């Protein structure tokens, strides 16, 4: 495992089985963070690390010191905060959220004779001509 100091707090990042001390480079560590965090630590490839013992920044191809040594996460600050929050939650990816569920299709009841009687409308939604005011009966009657 690697112990990080992020914003004056210590967090442990567990490495995969079989990782021996002196076998993980900074580049590989960033890749492991990205794989495991699954979009919870955005821009993880921009993280910078400092060996606290020697107080010098670690280059991309340098080996990362394992626990009990501490590696300071130097930033950028917003990305370091994302990493800290993710590690504080246990350093595990969020469970996948289920996708949107299809909305069941509802079939409207067909307008039958009973529906027409209740609403006074024909099956096409028109009022019968006898129901028009002034007995127009479907004829175009101009009212003044």
C-alpha positions, 0 to 999 in steps of 0.5 A: 500500500501507499500512504498519502498525505493530503491536506494534512490527513493521512490516507492509505491506498491499497495496491493490487495483489502482487505489487512489491515495494519498488515496483510501482512508478508514479505513472502506474500509480496514477493509472491505478487511481484512475482505474479504481476511482472510475470517474470519481477522481477527475484528471487523476493524471495531473496529480503530483507527488512529493516524497516527504522524507527527501522533500523532493517531487517524484518524477513520472518514471520514479518508483513510489515509496510504499507504506510506512513512508508517506507520499504527499499529494501536491496538487492541483488542489481540487484534484487532491481534494477529490482523491482525499474524499474518495479515499475517505469513503474507502477508496472503492468505486461507487456502485453502478446506478441503474439506467433509466427505466422505460416508461410503460406504454399506456393505451387510452380507452377507445371512445365508444358509445358510453363515452360519447354519451357521457361527454356529448362528443362523437368518437372523433371528439366533435359535438353532434350537429344537433347539439349546436346552439340556435339549432344550426344543425351543421349549417353555417348560420351567421349570427349578428 
